[in-house]
Amino acid sequence: MIHELSETAQFITTTFRPEMLVTADKFYGVLFDNQKVSSIRTIRREEAQEFVDQVSTELKDQSMP
């Protein structure tokens, strides 16, 4: 659905779902420094995938007794 609608619309999603990385054109990372100030930068698809993989692993580890 998003692919079809993207011809006439723009979508901004926040997700940890790896399948969204396959169809996205651009990726942005939100970084936090020690002062609790965030900044946004463009990241590569590989960086986004590494982040999603890391979060998935952490969530799996937390759910294991």
Distance bins in CASP14 RR format, pairs under 12 A and 6 or more apart:
PFRMAT RR
TARGET T0000
AUTHOR 0000-0000-0000
RMODE 2
METHOD distances of the structure
MODEL  1
1 7 0 0 0 0 0 1 0 0 0 0 0
1 9 0 0 0 0 0 1 0 0 0 0 0
1 11 0 0 0 0 0 1 0 0 0 0 0
1 23 0 0 0 0 0 1 0 0 0 0 0
2 8 0 0 0 0 0 1 0 0 0 0 0
2 9 0 0 0 0 1 0 0 0 0 0 0
2 10 0 0 0 0 0 1 0 0 0 0 0
2 11 1 0 1 0 0 0 0 0 0 0 0
2 12 0 0 0 0 0 1 0 0 0 0 0
2 13 0 0 0 0 1 0 0 0 0 0 0
2 15 0 0 0 0 0 1 0 0 0 0 0
2 17 0 0 0 0 0 1 0 0 0 0 0
2 19 0 0 0 0 0 1 0 0 0 0 0
2 20 0 0 0 0 1 0 0 0 0 0 0
2 22 0 0 0 0 0 1 0 0 0 0 0
2 23 1 0 0 1 0 0 0 0 0 0 0
2 24 0 0 0 0 1 0 0 0 0 0 0
2 25 0 0 0 0 0 1 0 0 0 0 0
3 9 0 0 0 0 0 1 0 0 0 0 0
3 11 0 0 0 0 1 0 0 0 0 0 0
3 19 0 0 0 0 0 1 0 0 0 0 0
3 20 0 0 0 0 0 1 0 0 0 0 0
3 22 0 0 0 0 0 1 0 0 0 0 0
3 23 1 0 0 1 0 0 0 0 0 0 0
3 24 0 0 0 0 0 1 0 0 0 0 0
3 25 0 0 0 0 0 1 0 0 0 0 0
4 11 0 0 0 0 0 1 0 0 0 0 0
4 23 0 0 0 0 0 1 0 0 0 0 0
5 11 1 0 0 1 0 0 0 0 0 0 0
5 23 0 0 0 0 0 1 0 0 0 0 0
6 12 0 0 0 0 0 1 0 0 0 0 0
6 13 0 0 0 0 0 1 0 0 0 0 0
6 23 0 0 0 0 1 0 0 0 0 0 0
6 24 0 0 0 0 1 0 0 0 0 0 0
6 25 0 0 0 0 1 0 0 0 0 0 0
10 24 0 0 0 0 0 1 0 0 0 0 0
10 25 0 0 0 0 1 0 0 0 0 0 0
10 26 0 0 0 0 0 1 0 0 0 0 0
11 20 0 0 0 0 1 0 0 0 0 0 0
11 23 0 0 0 0 1 0 0 0 0 0 0
11 24 0 0 0 0 1 0 0 0 0 0 0
11 25 0 0 0 0 1 0 0 0 0 0 0
11 26 0 0 0 0 0 1 0 0 0 0 0
12 20 0 0 0 0 0 1 0 0 0 0 0
12 24 0 0 0 0 0 1 0 0 0 0 0
12 25 0 0 0 0 0 1 0 0 0 0 0
12 26 0 0 0 0 1 0 0 0 0 0 0
12 27 0 0 0 0 0 1 0 0 0 0 0
12 28 0 0 0 0 1 0 0 0 0 0 0
12 40 0 0 0 0 0 1 0 0 0 0 0
13 19 0 0 0 0 0 1 0 0 0 0 0
13 20 1 0 0 1 0 0 0 0 0 0 0
13 21 0 0 0 0 0 1 0 0 0 0 0
13 23 0 0 0 0 1 0 0 0 0 0 0
13 24 1 0 0 1 0 0 0 0 0 0 0
13 25 0 0 0 0 0 1 0 0 0 0 0
13 26 0 0 0 0 0 1 0 0 0 0 0
13 27 0 0 0 0 0 1 0 0 0 0 0
13 28 0 0 0 0 0 1 0 0 0 0 0
13 48 0 0 0 0 0 1 0 0 0 0 0
14 20 0 0 0 0 1 0 0 0 0 0 0
14 24 0 0 0 0 0 1 0 0 0 0 0
14 27 0 0 0 0 0 1 0 0 0 0 0
14 28 0 0 0 0 1 0 0 0 0 0 0
14 29 0 0 0 0 0 1 0 0 0 0 0
14 30 0 0 0 0 1 0 0 0 0 0 0
14 48 0 0 0 0 0 1 0 0 0 0 0
14 52 0 0 0 0 0 1 0 0 0 0 0
15 21 0 0 0 0 1 0 0 0 0 0 0
15 22 0 0 0 0 0 1 0 0 0 0 0
15 23 0 0 0 0 0 1 0 0 0 0 0
15 24 0 0 0 0 1 0 0 0 0 0 0
15 27 0 0 0 0 0 1 0 0 0 0 0
15 48 0 0 0 0 1 0 0 0 0 0 0
15 51 0 0 0 0 0 1 0 0 0 0 0
15 52 0 0 0 0 1 0 0 0 0 0 0
15 55 0 0 0 0 0 1 0 0 0 0 0
15 56 0 0 0 0 0 1 0 0 0 0 0
16 48 0 0 0 0 1 0 0 0 0 0 0
16 49 0 0 0 0 0 1 0 0 0 0 0
16 51 0 0 0 0 1 0 0 0 0 0 0
16 52 1 0 1 0 0 0 0 0 0 0 0
16 53 0 0 0 0 1 0 0 0 0 0 0
16 54 0 0 0 0 1 0 0 0 0 0 0
16 55 1 0 1 0 0 0 0 0 0 0 0
16 56 1 0 0 1 0 0 0 0 0 0 0
16 57 0 0 0 0 0 1 0 0 0 0 0
16 58 0 0 0 0 0 1 0 0 0 0 0
16 59 0 0 0 0 1 0 0 0 0 0 0
17 23 0 0 0 0 0 1 0 0 0 0 0
17 24 0 0 0 0 0 1 0 0 0 0 0
17 48 0 0 0 0 0 1 0 0 0 0 0
17 49 0 0 0 0 0 1 0 0 0 0 0
17 52 1 0 0 1 0 0 0 0 0 0 0
17 53 0 0 0 0 0 1 0 0 0 0 0
17 55 0 0 0 0 0 1 0 0 0 0 0
17 56 0 0 0 0 1 0 0 0 0 0 0
18 24 0 0 0 0 0 1 0 0 0 0 0
18 45 0 0 0 0 0 1 0 0 0 0 0
18 48 0 0 0 0 1 0 0 0 0 0 0
18 49 1 0 0 1 0 0 0 0 0 0 0
18 50 0 0 0 0 0 1 0 0 0 0 0
18 51 0 0 0 0 0 1 0 0 0 0 0
18 52 1 0 1 0 0 0 0 0 0 0 0
18 53 1 0 0 1 0 0 0 0 0 0 0
18 54 0 0 0 0 0 1 0 0 0 0 0
18 55 0 0 0 0 0 1 0 0 0 0 0
18 56 1 0 0 1 0 0 0 0 0 0 0
19 49 0 0 0 0 0 1 0 0 0 0 0
19 52 0 0 0 0 1 0 0 0 0 0 0
20 27 0 0 0 0 1 0 0 0 0 0 0
20 45 0 0 0 0 0 1 0 0 0 0 0
20 48 0 0 0 0 1 0 0 0 0 0 0
20 49 0 0 0 0 0 1 0 0 0 0 0
20 52 0 0 0 0 1 0 0 0 0 0 0
21 27 1 0 0 1 0 0 0 0 0 0 0
21 43 0 0 0 0 0 1 0 0 0 0 0
21 44 0 0 0 0 0 1 0 0 0 0 0
21 45 1 0 0 1 0 0 0 0 0 0 0
21 46 0 0 0 0 1 0 0 0 0 0 0
21 47 0 0 0 0 0 1 0 0 0 0 0
21 48 1 0 1 0 0 0 0 0 0 0 0
21 49 1 0 1 0 0 0 0 0 0 0 0
21 50 0 0 0 0 0 1 0 0 0 0 0
21 51 0 0 0 0 1 0 0 0 0 0 0
21 52 1 0 0 1 0 0 0 0 0 0 0
21 53 0 0 0 0 0 1 0 0 0 0 0
22 45 0 0 0 0 1 0 0 0 0 0 0
22 48 0 0 0 0 0 1 0 0 0 0 0
22 49 0 0 0 0 1 0 0 0 0 0 0
22 52 0 0 0 0 0 1 0 0 0 0 0
23 45 0 0 0 0 0 1 0 0 0 0 0
24 42 0 0 0 0 0 1 0 0 0 0 0
24 43 0 0 0 0 0 1 0 0 0 0 0
24 44 0 0 0 0 0 1 0 0 0 0 0
24 45 1 0 0 1 0 0 0 0 0 0 0
24 48 1 0 0 1 0 0 0 0 0 0 0
24 49 0 0 0 0 0 1 0 0 0 0 0
24 52 0 0 0 0 0 1 0 0 0 0 0
25 42 0 0 0 0 0 1 0 0 0 0 0
25 45 0 0 0 0 1 0 0 0 0 0 0
25 48 0 0 0 0 0 1 0 0 0 0 0
26 40 0 0 0 0 0 1 0 0 0 0 0
26 41 0 0 0 0 0 1 0 0 0 0 0
26 42 1 0 0 1 0 0 0 0 0 0 0
26 43 0 0 0 0 1 0 0 0 0 0 0
26 44 0 0 0 0 0 1 0 0 0 0 0
26 45 0 0 0 0 1 0 0 0 0 0 0
26 48 0 0 0 0 1 0 0 0 0 0 0
27 40 0 0 0 0 0 1 0 0 0 0 0
27 41 0 0 0 0 1 0 0 0 0 0 0
27 42 1 0 0 1 0 0 0 0 0 0 0
27 43 1 0 1 0 0 0 0 0 0 0 0
27 44 1 0 0 1 0 0 0 0 0 0 0
27 45 1 0 0 1 0 0 0 0 0 0 0
27 46 0 0 0 0 1 0 0 0 0 0 0
27 47 1 0 0 1 0 0 0 0 0 0 0
27 48 1 0 1 0 0 0 0 0 0 0 0
27 49 0 0 0 0 1 0 0 0 0 0 0
27 50 0 0 0 0 0 1 0 0 0 0 0
27 51 0 0 0 0 1 0 0 0 0 0 0
27 52 0 0 0 0 0 1 0 0 0 0 0
28 38 0 0 0 0 0 1 0 0 0 0 0
28 39 0 0 0 0 0 1 0 0 0 0 0
28 40 1 0 1 0 0 0 0 0 0 0 0
28 41 1 0 0 1 0 0 0 0 0 0 0
28 42 1 0 1 0 0 0 0 0 0 0 0
28 43 1 0 0 1 0 0 0 0 0 0 0
28 44 0 0 0 0 0 1 0 0 0 0 0
28 45 0 0 0 0 0 1 0 0 0 0 0
28 47 0 0 0 0 0 1 0 0 0 0 0
28 48 0 0 0 0 1 0 0 0 0 0 0
28 51 0 0 0 0 0 1 0 0 0 0 0
29 38 0 0 0 0 1 0 0 0 0 0 0
29 39 0 0 0 0 1 0 0 0 0 0 0
29 40 1 0 0 1 0 0 0 0 0 0 0
29 41 1 0 1 0 0 0 0 0 0 0 0
29 42 1 0 0 1 0 0 0 0 0 0 0
29 43 1 0 1 0 0 0 0 0 0 0 0
29 44 0 0 0 0 0 1 0 0 0 0 0
29 47 1 0 0 1 0 0 0 0 0 0 0
29 48 1 0 0 1 0 0 0 0 0 0 0
29 50 0 0 0 0 0 1 0 0 0 0 0
29 51 1 0 0 1 0 0 0 0 0 0 0
29 52 0 0 0 0 0 1 0 0 0 0 0
30 37 0 0 0 0 0 1 0 0 0 0 0
30 38 1 0 1 0 0 0 0 0 0 0 0
30 39 1 0 0 1 0 0 0 0 0 0 0
30 40 1 0 1 0 0 0 0 0 0 0 0
30 41 0 0 0 0 1 0 0 0 0 0 0
30 42 0 0 0 0 0 1 0 0 0 0 0
30 43 0 0 0 0 1 0 0 0 0 0 0
30 48 0 0 0 0 0 1 0 0 0 0 0
30 51 0 0 0 0 0 1 0 0 0 0 0
31 37 0 0 0 0 1 0 0 0 0 0 0
31 38 1 0 0 1 0 0 0 0 0 0 0
31 39 1 0 1 0 0 0 0 0 0 0 0
31 40 1 0 0 1 0 0 0 0 0 0 0
31 41 1 0 0 1 0 0 0 0 0 0 0
31 42 0 0 0 0 0 1 0 0 0 0 0
31 43 0 0 0 0 1 0 0 0 0 0 0
31 47 0 0 0 0 0 1 0 0 0 0 0
31 51 0 0 0 0 0 1 0 0 0 0 0
32 38 1 0 1 0 0 0 0 0 0 0 0
32 39 0 0 0 0 1 0 0 0 0 0 0
32 40 0 0 0 0 0 1 0 0 0 0 0
33 39 1 0 0 1 0 0 0 0 0 0 0
41 47 0 0 0 0 1 0 0 0 0 0 0
41 48 0 0 0 0 0 1 0 0 0 0 0
42 48 0 0 0 0 0 1 0 0 0 0 0
43 49 0 0 0 0 1 0 0 0 0 0 0
43 50 0 0 0 0 1 0 0 0 0 0 0
43 51 0 0 0 0 1 0 0 0 0 0 0
43 52 0 0 0 0 0 1 0 0 0 0 0
44 50 0 0 0 0 1 0 0 0 0 0 0
44 51 0 0 0 0 0 1 0 0 0 0 0
45 51 0 0 0 0 0 1 0 0 0 0 0
45 52 0 0 0 0 0 1 0 0 0 0 0
46 52 0 0 0 0 0 1 0 0 0 0 0
46 53 0 0 0 0 0 1 0 0 0 0 0
47 53 0 0 0 0 0 1 0 0 0 0 0
47 54 0 0 0 0 0 1 0 0 0 0 0
48 54 0 0 0 0 0 1 0 0 0 0 0
48 55 0 0 0 0 0 1 0 0 0 0 0
49 55 0 0 0 0 0 1 0 0 0 0 0
49 56 0 0 0 0 0 1 0 0 0 0 0
50 56 0 0 0 0 0 1 0 0 0 0 0
50 57 0 0 0 0 0 1 0 0 0 0 0
51 57 0 0 0 0 0 1 0 0 0 0 0
51 58 0 0 0 0 0 1 0 0 0 0 0
52 58 0 0 0 0 0 1 0 0 0 0 0
52 59 0 0 0 0 0 1 0 0 0 0 0
53 59 0 0 0 0 0 1 0 0 0 0 0
53 60 0 0 0 0 0 1 0 0 0 0 0
54 60 0 0 0 0 0 1 0 0 0 0 0
54 61 0 0 0 0 0 1 0 0 0 0 0
55 61 0 0 0 0 0 1 0 0 0 0 0
55 62 0 0 0 0 0 1 0 0 0 0 0
56 62 0 0 0 0 0 1 0 0 0 0 0
56 63 0 0 0 0 0 1 0 0 0 0 0
57 63 0 0 0 0 0 1 0 0 0 0 0
57 64 0 0 0 0 0 1 0 0 0 0 0
58 64 0 0 0 0 0 1 0 0 0 0 0
END
